[in-house]
Amino acid sequence: MLVDLDEMVAECPDPRSRKYIREAVQCYKAGAYRSSVVACWIAVAFDLVDKIREVGASGDQAAQDAIARFDRARQEHDVRASLAFEKDLLTLARDKFEFISQVEFIDLSRLAEDRNRCAHPSQVSDTEVFEASPELARLHIVNATRYVLSKPAAQGKAALDRLLSDLESRFFPSKRADVKVFLSAGPLAKPRESLLKNYLTVLLKDLIKQIDVDIERRQRAENALFVLRDMHPEPWKRLIPEILASVIPTLQLDEQLKKAVSFLGEKSGCELWIYVGDADRLRLSTFVQNYPGEDLSELEWFFEPASLPLRAAASSRIGKASQVELLDNSMWLSAPTAVIDRLLLIYSYKSNFADANDFAKRLRYHLTDSTEPQKHLSALIAAAAKNPQVRGSNQFPLLVKEFVEKAKLEKDKVKEALAAAGLEQPEW
């Protein structure tokens, strides 16, 4: 589908550039295609000069030098210097200020060449004068608008530096709705893909790799990451897998891997899991299955909701955890079912009354977190039925009584289960 040229003109924020490109469109509609190409180049040239001037006003020395050269040639009516500046303009825009990419440079260079053919007496042959076609004029108008006129001034390193400075600042919004307003007012409103990719790379490194990033910066990075998904869904979904594929293989330290799985495996960042490649998923899952024992309670956040991607890996790790890892090295805010299952299994293998009594005193606190009390009561009864050290310990009946009361289980059914297992009834 052909784009509407008038709509494209409306996308140009600078009034002067909009005026020139509108003139190019009017010439196109009138059939004056050579004039249209000339007006199109004028719009691009003036817009690039204005962008360089804007960057220079923010303190960029290269931009200030370029504008000083332009102003000097204009004030001194130095035609040769003016022509030289115009000739170098696209190269400056590409190499010094990163306003345009290499591909865009090629297309805009064709515009400059066609402008020269249209503005000067140019003959195709001895009897034929160069004529611009309507397709050529339209192509240049579209390219000029998309590549230059509709874009903000800062799009290269200067834009990235500004965005990263904003991310560090105290005025960066904390609510996602406000972050969208904030980012829409800067270079990310209509970013070049290179700028978007570089910014997303920094955000993802903050979230899954850099271990010295404070909590406020991480929250800002997370908000910016998902706001950009809403602002630019197509390039975002295309770039995120590529960035993740380049970052995750570089994670070597345990602290880096812990940070990556804590973001990608928990509720905050699990939406990115679908963009992680198979090899990297295996890498992260295997790390969780071998998670450091001294930090095992960090796996608590991988269980709710049940759809979290690393839940199975976390269950596998807890399923082989030792008593020391689960009780001595960990502080569970709310013990997941997998933790209670493992503790009850360890309880069932206690080899003497003293160990059984001591373990039961510690187990009771975690049993109160049970979301499957009937299942865990059955496991508790089974442990006592098969192990006389548990069955004969002083703490077992107290443990059962306390659990039944706090879980609000039906006592008659509990009595039946105990009787069926050949166990004595606690004093209710």
C-alpha positions in Angstrom: 0.0 0.0 0.0 1.3 3.4 -0.9 1.8 5.8 2.0 -0.1 9.1 2.0 2.4 11.9 1.4 0.4 14.5 3.2 0.3 12.2 6.3 4.1 11.9 6.1 4.5 15.6 5.9 2.5 15.9 9.2 5.0 13.6 10.9 7.8 16.2 10.5 8.2 18.1 13.8 10.3 20.9 12.5 8.2 23.7 10.9 10.9 24.8 8.4 11.5 21.2 7.2 7.8 20.5 7.0 7.4 23.6 4.8 10.1 22.4 2.4 8.9 18.9 2.2 5.3 20.1 1.7 6.6 22.1 -1.3 8.2 18.9 -2.7 4.8 17.1 -2.3 3.0 20.0 -4.0 5.5 19.9 -6.9 5.0 16.1 -7.2 1.2 16.5 -7.3 1.5 19.2 -10.0 3.7 17.0 -12.1 6.9 19.1 -11.6 9.0 16.1 -10.6 12.4 17.7 -11.1 11.4 20.6 -8.8 10.0 18.0 -6.4 13.4 16.3 -6.1 15.2 19.6 -5.6 12.8 20.7 -2.9 13.2 17.3 -1.2 17.0 17.7 -1.0 16.6 21.2 0.3 14.4 19.9 3.1 16.9 17.2 4.0 19.9 19.6 4.0 18.2 22.2 6.1 16.9 19.6 8.5 20.3 18.0 9.0 21.9 21.4 9.6 19.2 22.2 12.2 19.8 18.9 13.9 23.6 19.5 14.1 22.9 22.9 15.5 20.6 21.4 18.1 23.2 18.9 19.2 25.8 21.6 19.3 23.6 23.6 21.6 23.7 20.7 24.1 27.5 21.0 24.2 28.8 18.6 21.5 32.1 20.0 20.3 32.0 18.2 16.9 28.6 19.7 16.2 29.7 23.2 17.3 32.7 23.0 15.0 30.5 21.9 12.1 28.0 24.7 12.6 30.8 27.2 13.0 32.1 26.1 9.6 28.6 26.4 8.0 27.9 29.8 9.5 31.3 31.2 8.5 30.8 30.1 4.9 27.3 31.7 4.9 28.4 35.0 6.4 31.4 35.3 4.1 29.3 34.3 1.0 31.9 31.7 0.4 30.2 29.6 -2.3 33.1 27.1 -2.5 33.0 26.4 1.2 29.2 26.2 1.2 29.3 23.6 -1.6 32.0 21.7 0.2 29.9 21.6 3.4 26.8 20.5 1.5 28.9 17.8 -0.2 30.1 16.5 3.2 26.7 16.8 5.0 25.5 13.3 4.6 28.9 11.9 5.7 28.8 14.1 8.8 25.3 12.9 9.5 26.4 9.3 9.2 29.8 9.2 10.8 30.0 12.1 13.3 26.4 12.3 14.6 24.9 8.9 13.6 21.7 10.6 12.4 21.5 8.1 9.6 22.6 4.5 9.0 24.8 3.2 6.1 21.8 2.0 4.2 20.0 5.3 4.6 23.2 7.1 3.6 23.2 5.3 0.3 19.5 6.2 -0.4 20.1 9.8 0.6 23.2 10.0 -1.6 21.1 9.0 -4.5 18.8 11.9 -3.6 21.7 14.3 -3.7 22.9 12.9 -7.0 19.4 13.2 -8.5 19.0 16.7 -7.1 22.2 17.7 -9.0 20.8 16.1 -12.2 17.5 17.9 -11.7 18.9 21.3 -10.7 21.6 21.6 -13.4 21.4 21.2 -17.2 21.8 17.4 -17.5 21.4 15.4 -20.7 20.8 11.7 -21.0 22.0 11.9 -24.6 22.7 14.6 -27.3 19.0 15.0 -27.9 17.4 14.0 -24.6 17.2 16.0 -21.4 17.1 14.2 -18.0 13.5 13.9 -16.8 12.7 12.8 -13.2 9.9 10.2 -13.1 7.0 10.4 -10.7 8.2 7.2 -9.1 11.6 8.7 -8.5 10.2 11.9 -6.9 7.9 9.9 -4.7 10.7 7.6 -3.6 12.9 10.5 -2.5 10.0 12.2 -0.6 9.3 9.0 1.3 12.9 8.3 2.1 13.7 11.8 3.2 10.7 11.9 5.5 11.3 8.4 7.0 15.1 8.7 7.4 15.6 12.3 8.4 12.6 14.7 8.7 10.5 12.7 11.1 13.3 11.8 13.4 14.5 13.8 16.5 18.0 15.4 16.4 19.8 13.0 18.7 19.8 9.4 17.4 23.4 8.2 17.8 25.8 8.0 20.7 24.7 11.4 22.0 21.1 10.1 22.2 22.1 7.0 24.0 24.2 8.9 26.5 21.3 11.2 27.2 18.9 8.3 27.7 21.3 6.5 30.1 21.8 9.8 32.0 18.0 10.0 32.4 17.9 6.4 33.6 20.3 7.4 36.5 18.5 10.6 37.4 16.0 11.2 40.2 13.5 12.7 37.8 13.0 9.4 35.9 9.3 8.4 36.6 8.5 5.4 38.8 5.1 4.6 37.3 4.9 2.9 33.9 2.2 5.2 32.5 4.5 8.2 33.4 7.5 6.4 31.9 5.7 6.1 28.6 5.0 9.9 28.6 8.6 10.6 29.5 10.2 8.4 26.8 7.7 9.5 24.2 9.0 13.0 24.6 12.6 12.1 23.7 14.7 10.2 21.1 12.8 7.0 21.7 9.5 8.4 20.3 10.7 7.5 16.8 14.0 5.8 17.3 16.3 4.3 14.7 16.6 0.6 15.3 20.3 0.9 16.2 19.4 3.3 19.1 16.5 1.1 20.3 18.7 -2.0 20.2 21.6 -0.3 22.1 19.2 1.0 24.8 17.4 -2.3 25.2 20.8 -4.0 25.5 21.7 -1.7 28.4 18.4 -2.3 30.1 18.7 -6.1 29.8 22.3 -6.1 31.1 21.1 -4.1 34.1 18.4 -6.7 34.7 20.2 -10.0 34.1 23.9 -9.4 34.2 25.3 -6.4 36.1 25.5 -7.3 39.8 26.2 -3.9 41.1 23.0 -2.2 39.9 20.9 -0.7 42.8 17.2 -1.6 43.2 16.0 1.8 42.0 18.0 1.6 38.7 16.7 -2.0 38.2 13.1 -0.9 38.7 13.6 2.0 36.2 15.2 -0.4 33.7 12.3 -2.9 34.1 9.7 -0.2 33.5 11.5 1.2 30.5 11.9 -2.3 29.0 8.2 -3.1 29.1 7.1 0.4 28.2 9.2 0.2 25.0 7.4 -3.1 24.2 4.2 -1.2 24.1 5.6 1.8 22.2 7.5 -0.2 19.5 6.1 -3.8 19.6 7.4 -5.1 16.2 11.1 -4.1 16.6 11.0 -4.9 20.3 9.9 -8.5 19.7 12.5 -8.9 17.0 15.4 -7.4 18.9 14.9 -9.0 22.4 15.7 -12.6 21.3 18.8 -11.4 19.6 20.0 -9.4 22.6 19.2 -12.2 25.1 21.1 -14.6 22.8 24.2 -12.3 23.0 24.0 -11.6 26.7 23.1 -14.9 28.4 26.1 -16.9 27.1 28.4 -14.3 28.7 27.1 -15.0 32.2 29.9 -16.9 33.9 29.8 -15.9 37.6 27.3 -17.5 40.0 26.1 -14.0 41.0 25.4 -13.2 37.4 23.5 -16.4 36.8 21.5 -15.9 40.0 20.5 -12.4 38.8 19.5 -13.7 35.4 17.3 -16.5 36.7 15.8 -14.3 39.4 14.5 -11.9 36.7 13.6 -14.4 34.0 12.3 -17.0 36.3 10.2 -14.8 38.6 7.0 -13.0 38.0 8.6 -9.7 37.1 10.5 -10.8 34.0 9.0 -14.3 33.1 7.3 -12.7 30.1 10.8 -12.7 28.4 11.2 -16.4 28.8 9.5 -17.1 25.4 12.3 -15.1 23.8 15.1 -17.1 25.4 16.7 -19.7 23.0 16.6 -23.4 23.8 20.3 -23.7 24.6 20.1 -20.7 27.0 17.0 -22.1 28.6 18.9 -25.3 29.3 21.8 -23.3 30.7 19.6 -21.4 33.1 17.5 -24.4 34.1 20.6 -26.5 34.8 22.0 -23.7 37.0 18.7 -23.7 39.1 18.9 -27.4 39.4 22.3 -27.0 41.0 21.6 -23.7 42.8 24.1 -22.8 45.6 22.9 -24.4 48.8 23.7 -21.3 51.0 21.1 -19.3 49.0 18.4 -21.9 48.5 15.6 -19.8 49.9 15.9 -17.5 46.9 14.1 -20.3 45.0 10.9 -19.5 46.9 10.0 -16.9 44.3 10.1 -19.4 41.4 6.9 -21.2 42.6 4.0 -18.7 42.4 2.2 -18.5 40.1 2.4 -22.1 39.0 3.2 -21.1 35.4 6.6 -19.7 36.2 9.2 -21.2 33.8 11.8 -22.4 36.3 9.4 -23.9 38.8 10.2 -27.5 37.7 14.0 -26.8 38.0 13.6 -25.3 41.4 11.5 -28.3 42.6 14.2 -30.6 41.3 16.9 -28.7 43.3 14.8 -28.7 46.5 14.0 -32.3 46.0 17.7 -33.2 46.7 18.4 -30.5 49.3 19.9 -31.4 52.7 18.5 -30.5 56.1 21.3 -28.0 56.5 20.5 -26.3 53.2 16.7 -26.2 54.0 16.8 -25.2 57.6 20.2 -23.9 58.6 21.1 -21.9 55.5 17.7 -20.7 54.5 14.9 -18.4 55.7 11.7 -19.1 54.0 9.1 -16.4 54.1 6.5 -18.9 53.1 7.8 -22.4 52.4 6.7 -23.7 49.0 5.1 -27.2 48.8 8.3 -28.6 47.4 10.2 -27.6 50.6 7.6 -29.1 52.9 7.6 -32.3 50.9 11.3 -32.5 51.2 11.3 -31.8 55.0 8.7 -34.5 55.6 10.8 -37.0 53.6 13.9 -36.1 55.7 11.8 -36.4 58.9 10.7 -39.9 57.9 14.4 -41.1 58.0 15.4 -39.8 61.4 17.4 -42.5 63.2 16.8 -41.7 66.8 14.3 -40.1 69.1 16.4 -37.0 69.8 16.9 -36.2 66.2 13.2 -36.7 65.5 12.2 -34.5 68.4 14.6 -31.7 67.4 13.5 -31.9 63.8 9.8 -31.8 64.6 10.3 -28.6 66.6 11.7 -26.9 63.5 9.3 -28.6 61.0 6.2 -27.2 62.8 6.9 -23.6 61.6 7.0 -24.6 58.0 4.0 -26.9 58.1 1.9 -23.8 58.8 2.7 -22.6 55.3 1.2 -25.7 53.7 -1.3 -25.0 50.9 -2.0 -28.7 50.6 -2.6 -29.7 54.3 -4.4 -33.0 53.5 -1.4 -34.2 51.4 1.1 -33.2 54.1 -0.9 -34.8 56.9 -0.8 -38.0 54.9 3.0 -37.7 54.5 3.3 -37.0 58.3 1.3 -40.0 59.2 3.2 -42.2 56.7 6.6 -41.0 58.2 5.4 -42.1 61.7 3.9 -45.4 60.4 7.2 -46.6 58.8 9.7 -45.1 61.3 9.4 -46.1 65.0 11.9 -43.3 65.9 9.4 -40.8 64.6 6.3 -42.6 65.9 7.7 -43.0 69.4 9.1 -39.4 69.7 7.5 -37.0 72.2 7.1 -34.3 69.6 5.1 -36.3 67.0 1.7 -36.2 68.6 2.2 -32.5 69.5 3.2 -31.8 65.9 0.1 -33.6 64.5 -2.2 -31.8 66.9 -0.9 -28.4 66.2 -0.9 -28.9 62.4 -4.5 -30.2 62.5 -5.7 -27.3 64.5 -3.9 -24.6 62.5 -4.9 -26.2 59.1 -8.5 -26.6 60.4 -8.7 -30.2 59.3 -11.6 -32.4 60.3 -10.5 -34.2 63.5 -12.8 -37.2 62.9 -11.1 -37.9 59.6 -7.7 -37.3 61.1 -8.5 -39.9 63.8 -9.6 -42.4 61.2 -6.3 -41.9 59.3 -4.2 -42.3 62.4 -6.1 -45.4 63.4 -5.7 -46.9 59.9 -2.0 -46.4 60.2 -1.9 -48.0 63.6 -0.9 -44.8 65.4 -2.1 -43.5 68.8 -4.5 -40.6 69.0 -3.1 -37.3 70.3 -5.0 -35.7 73.2 -7.3 -33.3 71.5 
